Amino acid sequence: MRNIGRMLLLAATGVAGLSVASSLMAHGNVTPQAVDTSALPDIGEEWLQHNPYRGNAEAVKIGESAYGQNCARCHGLDAESGGIAPDLRYLEVGDSGDEWFVQRYQHGSSHDGKVYMPPFGDVLGQKTGWAIRAWLETKHQE
């Protein structure tokens, strides 16, 4: 009888630990990480509608790092979602996909008072957003 009680206590402790760990790794209160975009050509302050860095190898490299620091927590490593947020490998490529991406990056997403994605446009800037988009296009899948 004593062993059953210990096993139940151990199981309850394990479940509680996993619950706390998963809530810490979910969306949570996360501070965006700065991205050095000084190697990229300047594109001005006004938001562009199409990615000026498409196909730019340096932008892809910077975008990969920026994604890992700021997006992977929710959208998954290597842009492969584990179910928390959309799988970004399936975004439309080219100018047609840029419109959705830049709108979501700038303004985030919220429904019924719940924030599903915070806005990153003012925090990380346009150059970082387009660099992330350039990298995401290298991960595209149909």
PyMOL commands that set and color helices and strands:
alter all, ss='L'
color gray80, all
select helices_A, chain A and resi 2-25+57-70+72-75+77-79+88-90+95-107+121-124+126-138
alter helices_A, ss='H'
color red, helices_A
select strands_A, chain A and resi 109-111+114-117
alter strands_A, ss='S'
color yellow, strands_A
deselect
rebuild
show_as cartoon
